[in-house]
Amino acid sequence: MSKQHGSIRPLSVLDLAPVLEGKTPTDAFHNSLRLAKHVEQLGFNRFWMAEHHNMVSVASSATAVLLGYIAGGTSTIRVGSGGIMLPNHAPLVVAEQFGTLASLYPDRIDLGLGRAPGTDQVTARALRRDSLGAGNDFPEQVAELQMYLSYDNHTSAVRAIPGEGLDIPIWILGSSTDSAYLAAAMGLPYAFASHFAPAQLHAALKIYRQHFKPSEFLQAPYTMACVNVIAADTDVEANRLATSFYQLFLGIIRGRLRRMGPPVDSMDGLWTEYEAAHAKQMLSCSFIGGPATVQQGLQAFLDETQVDEVMSTAHIYDQDARLHSYTLLRKVFNELT
């Protein structure tokens, strides 16, 4: 995985299969595939999906199953997890699932791993049953997963078939500095969730780069940051589209999860001054506006972070508007340095 800069810096997508008001998870899956095909044609590098549970607005809970649907409906774009929440799963099962995907779709599957549950603690207990740790054994789980995917494991009593010996790139995901140390120590690429947890982005990137140890997988640090991008033809229209995103986030703040609803003319009266400030702090790595506004914001972000790759996510209610946002983003990104 080589460093890429300037106009050839890769641009990717994170999708959560959002469920819209009045729609079903089936609709969400069809929208996700439509988006994947669209961004593939635009030359995006990866299409990742995130594991979340017990959320009415997110349908990507069975992430590996859904990735098979996306990979089967596309032909060139890399498809992967952003991420699989490894403490929820036995490493052997993950190795078998992604070994199956990589066997069906060679050289196209990525395995991003996170240590958080991707849900609330009650649901985490239901998922994990006998394993109720808080991700404290995450490094050991990653190492076990790597073992199952290695060719050297072919003489062991427990083997991942398929999976063993396949070249499936493993990424470490993080929203704090903890995983930065792990990714650096293991010599793995590092993806940061700045789209909802930007506070420690710069510290995590610095730690990862300073402590990185070359490995058989990666010779030099490789960083990716996820950001929110809502682009439209004008700043006014983009800010209107963003109100769907704000309402969704407001539900998270209040603990009242809901499906993503249509945009409104203004958030005034819908959230308090405190809630607005809290949301905008957590969503500071968001670029919302017309092409010029988005380009200016993204250029400043790249200048500050020097990340090797950008992953974007767009919480937009209208699917045509969402596709158009990614079309505009592709054009804008081509102009960045």
C-alpha positions in Angstrom: 0.0 0.0 0.0 1.9 3.0 -1.3 1.4 6.6 -0.3 -0.5 8.7 -2.7 -0.7 12.5 -2.8 -2.1 15.4 -4.8 -4.8 14.6 -7.3 -4.2 10.9 -7.1 -5.0 10.7 -3.3 -7.7 8.0 -3.0 -11.2 9.0 -2.2 -13.6 6.4 -0.6 -17.1 6.0 0.9 -18.5 4.9 4.2 -22.1 3.8 4.1 -24.3 2.7 7.0 -27.3 1.6 4.9 -29.5 4.4 6.5 -33.1 3.6 6.9 -35.4 6.4 5.9 -38.7 7.5 7.4 -41.5 5.5 5.7 -39.0 3.1 4.2 -37.6 -0.4 5.1 -34.2 -2.0 5.5 -34.8 -3.5 2.1 -35.0 0.0 0.6 -31.9 0.9 2.5 -30.0 -2.1 0.9 -31.1 -1.2 -2.6 -30.1 2.4 -2.0 -26.6 1.3 -0.8 -26.0 -0.8 -3.9 -27.2 2.0 -6.1 -24.7 4.3 -4.3 -21.9 1.8 -4.6 -22.4 1.4 -8.4 -22.5 5.2 -8.7 -19.3 5.9 -6.9 -17.6 3.0 -8.6 -18.3 4.7 -12.0 -16.9 7.9 -10.5 -13.6 6.3 -9.6 -13.9 6.1 -5.8 -11.4 3.6 -4.2 -13.4 1.8 -1.5 -16.9 1.3 -0.4 -17.0 0.4 3.3 -19.9 -0.4 5.6 -20.1 -0.1 9.4 -21.4 -2.6 11.9 -24.0 -1.1 14.2 -26.7 -2.9 16.2 -30.1 -2.0 17.7 -30.4 1.2 15.8 -33.6 1.9 13.8 -31.7 4.2 11.4 -28.9 1.8 10.5 -29.5 -1.5 8.6 -25.8 -2.7 8.3 -25.8 -4.9 11.4 -25.0 -8.1 9.5 -22.1 -6.4 7.8 -20.3 -9.4 6.2 -23.6 -10.5 4.6 -24.3 -7.0 3.2 -20.8 -6.7 1.9 -21.4 -9.8 -0.3 -24.4 -8.1 -1.7 -22.5 -4.9 -2.5 -19.4 -6.7 -3.9 -21.7 -9.0 -6.1 -23.4 -5.9 -7.6 -20.2 -4.1 -8.4 -17.0 -5.1 -10.3 -14.0 -3.0 -9.5 -14.4 -0.9 -6.3 -12.9 -2.3 -3.1 -15.5 -3.4 -0.6 -14.9 -3.7 3.1 -15.9 -3.2 6.7 -15.5 0.1 8.4 -15.6 -1.8 10.6 -16.3 -5.2 12.0 -16.5 -4.7 15.8 -14.2 -7.6 16.6 -15.1 -8.0 20.3 -18.6 -9.0 19.1 -17.3 -11.9 17.2 -15.1 -15.0 17.4 -12.0 -14.2 15.3 -12.3 -17.6 13.5 -15.8 -16.7 12.4 -14.6 -13.3 11.0 -11.7 -15.1 9.2 -14.1 -17.6 7.6 -16.6 -14.8 6.6 -14.0 -12.6 5.0 -12.2 -15.6 3.6 -15.4 -16.4 1.8 -15.8 -12.9 0.6 -12.2 -12.7 -0.6 -12.6 -16.1 -2.4 -15.6 -14.8 -4.2 -14.3 -11.3 -5.0 -10.5 -11.6 -5.2 -8.3 -8.5 -4.5 -11.4 -6.4 -3.6 -12.1 -7.1 0.1 -10.9 -5.0 3.0 -11.2 -5.9 6.7 -11.4 -2.9 9.0 -11.5 -3.8 12.7 -12.8 -1.8 15.6 -12.8 -2.4 19.4 -16.1 -0.7 20.3 -19.3 -2.7 20.4 -21.1 -0.5 17.8 -24.2 -0.4 20.1 -25.4 0.1 23.7 -24.1 -2.1 26.6 -27.3 -4.1 26.9 -27.2 -5.1 23.2 -23.4 -5.8 23.5 -24.2 -8.3 26.2 -26.8 -10.0 23.9 -24.2 -10.1 21.1 -21.3 -11.4 23.2 -23.0 -13.7 25.6 -20.1 -15.3 27.5 -17.5 -12.6 26.4 -18.4 -9.4 28.2 -15.1 -7.6 28.0 -14.9 -4.0 27.0 -12.5 -4.6 24.1 -9.5 -5.0 26.5 -8.4 -8.2 24.6 -8.7 -6.5 21.2 -5.0 -6.7 20.4 -5.0 -10.4 21.2 -8.1 -10.9 19.0 -6.5 -9.1 16.1 -3.4 -11.3 16.4 -5.6 -14.4 16.5 -7.5 -13.3 13.4 -4.2 -12.7 11.6 -3.1 -16.2 12.6 -6.1 -17.8 11.0 -5.6 -15.8 7.8 -1.9 -16.7 7.5 -0.6 -19.5 5.4 1.6 -20.6 8.4 -1.5 -21.7 10.2 -2.1 -24.6 7.8 -0.6 -27.1 10.2 -2.7 -26.0 13.1 -5.6 -27.9 14.6 -8.0 -25.0 14.0 -8.0 -23.5 10.5 -10.0 -20.9 8.6 -11.2 -22.6 5.4 -11.7 -20.4 3.4 -9.5 -17.6 4.6 -6.1 -19.2 5.3 -3.3 -17.8 3.2 -5.5 -15.1 1.5 -4.3 -11.6 1.2 -7.0 -9.7 3.0 -5.8 -6.2 4.1 -6.5 -5.6 7.7 -7.1 -2.0 8.9 -7.2 -0.8 12.5 -10.1 1.7 13.1 -10.1 4.2 15.9 -12.0 7.1 17.4 -9.4 7.8 20.1 -5.6 7.4 20.6 -5.8 3.8 21.9 -6.0 2.1 18.5 -3.3 4.4 17.1 -0.7 2.8 19.3 -2.0 -0.7 18.3 -2.0 0.1 14.5 1.5 1.5 14.8 2.9 -1.5 16.8 1.3 -4.0 14.3 2.4 -2.1 11.2 -1.1 -1.9 9.9 -3.0 0.9 8.1 -5.0 3.2 10.4 -8.4 4.7 9.7 -9.8 7.4 12.1 -13.5 8.1 12.7 -13.3 11.9 12.5 -16.8 12.0 11.1 -18.2 11.7 14.6 -15.3 11.8 17.0 -12.9 14.5 15.8 -11.4 15.5 19.2 -8.4 13.3 19.2 -7.8 13.1 15.4 -4.5 15.1 15.3 -3.1 13.4 18.4 -4.0 9.9 17.1 -2.4 10.6 13.7 0.8 11.9 15.4 1.0 8.9 17.7 0.5 6.5 14.8 3.2 8.1 12.6 5.7 8.5 15.4 5.4 4.9 16.7 4.9 3.1 13.4 6.9 -0.1 12.9 7.2 -1.5 9.4 5.7 -5.0 8.9 5.2 -7.6 6.2 1.9 -5.8 5.5 3.0 -2.2 5.3 6.4 -0.5 5.1 5.4 3.1 5.9 2.5 4.6 7.8 -0.8 4.9 5.9 -3.6 7.0 7.3 -7.2 7.5 6.3 -9.8 9.8 7.9 -13.5 9.7 7.5 -15.4 13.0 7.2 -19.0 14.1 6.5 -19.6 15.7 3.2 -22.9 17.1 2.1 -22.5 18.9 -1.2 -25.1 20.5 -3.4 -25.1 23.1 -6.2 -25.4 26.0 -3.6 -24.5 26.5 0.0 -28.2 27.2 0.8 -29.3 23.8 -0.6 -26.5 21.9 1.1 -27.4 23.4 4.4 -31.0 22.5 3.9 -30.1 18.9 3.1 -27.9 18.8 6.2 -30.9 19.2 8.5 -31.7 15.5 8.0 -28.3 14.7 9.4 -28.7 17.2 12.2 -32.1 15.7 13.2 -30.6 12.2 13.2 -27.8 13.3 15.4 -30.1 15.1 17.7 -31.9 11.9 18.3 -28.6 10.3 19.3 -27.9 13.2 21.7 -31.3 12.8 23.3 -31.3 9.0 23.3 -34.3 8.9 21.0 -33.2 7.1 18.0 -35.3 7.5 14.9 -35.1 6.9 11.2 -33.6 9.6 9.0 -36.3 12.1 8.0 -36.7 14.6 5.3 -34.9 18.0 5.5 -36.5 21.0 7.1 -36.0 24.7 6.3 -34.4 25.4 9.7 -33.3 23.7 12.9 -34.4 26.7 14.9 -36.8 25.4 17.5 -35.9 21.8 17.0 -32.7 21.8 19.1 -31.5 23.9 22.0 -28.5 26.2 21.8 -26.5 23.6 23.9 -27.6 20.7 21.6 -26.6 22.6 18.5 -23.2 23.5 20.0 -22.7 19.9 21.1 -23.6 18.5 17.7 -21.4 20.9 15.8 -18.5 20.1 18.0 -18.7 16.4 17.4 -19.4 17.0 13.7 -16.6 19.6 13.2 -15.1 17.4 10.4 -18.1 18.0 8.2 -18.0 19.9 4.9 -21.3 21.2 3.9 -22.0 23.6 1.0 -21.6 24.2 -2.7 -18.5 23.1 -4.6 -16.4 26.0 -3.7 -17.2 25.8 0.1 -16.6 22.1 0.2 -13.3 22.4 -1.7 -12.0 25.1 0.6 -12.9 23.1 3.7 -11.4 19.8 2.4 -8.2 21.5 1.3 -7.7 23.0 4.8 -8.4 19.5 6.3 -5.8 17.8 4.0 -3.3 20.6 4.7 -3.7 20.1 8.5 -3.8 16.3 8.6 -1.8 15.1 5.6 -3.8 11.9 5.5 -3.1 9.5 2.7 -6.8 8.8 1.9 -10.1 10.4 2.6 -13.3 8.4 3.3 -16.6 10.3 3.1 -20.1 9.7 4.3 -23.2 11.6 3.4 -26.4 11.4 5.5 -28.8 12.8 2.9 -32.5 11.8 2.8 -33.2 12.1 -0.9 -31.2 9.5 -2.8 -30.8 11.5 -6.0 -29.4 14.3 -3.9 -27.1 11.9 -2.2 -25.7 10.6 -5.5 -25.3 14.2 -6.7 -23.4 15.1 -3.6 -20.9 12.4 -4.3 -20.6 13.5 -8.0 -19.8 17.0 -6.8 -17.4 15.7 -4.2 -15.5 13.7 -6.9 -15.1 16.8 -9.1 -14.0 18.9 -6.1 -11.6 16.3 -4.9 -9.9 16.2 -8.3 -8.9 19.9 -7.8 -7.3 19.4 -4.4 -3.6 19.3 -3.8 
